[in-house]
Amino acid sequence: MHEMGIALEIIEIVRSSIPESVKRPRVERVHLKIGRLSAVVTDSLRFCFEVASEETPLAGAELVVDEIPVEAQCNDCGHRWTIDEPVFVCASCRGGSLTLLSGRELDVHSFQLIDEENDHAH
Ligand SMILES: [Zn+2]
């Protein structure tokens, strides 16, 4: 399953970013940026993440998904726009030579970490 690999990758990225000084890390929330062209099914990703994060500091963390629109630029006239439909033709000059500027990303943007060793004094 495509989403399981992604879930494992997210967990790996976050775990490797937790500083060693945090004794009992618990991740509350993970912010992701997912391009609309990355073909990730968010519900399926949430499910995989829930299963894969068991017994890790990420168990029970909330996934906050930010969808990145697909942006393209026409190679002929330089027109830039956001693609809503899978029509890859320049909206201005109808040219078919495009560069995709965004829409394929899948990034861990940030995450919220708490150290359960400390008091919950925020
Ligand atoms: Zn154009």
Residues whose N, C-alpha, C, O or C-beta is under 5 A from the ligand:
A	BS01	ZN	C74 D76 C77 G78 H79 C90 S92 C93 R94 G95
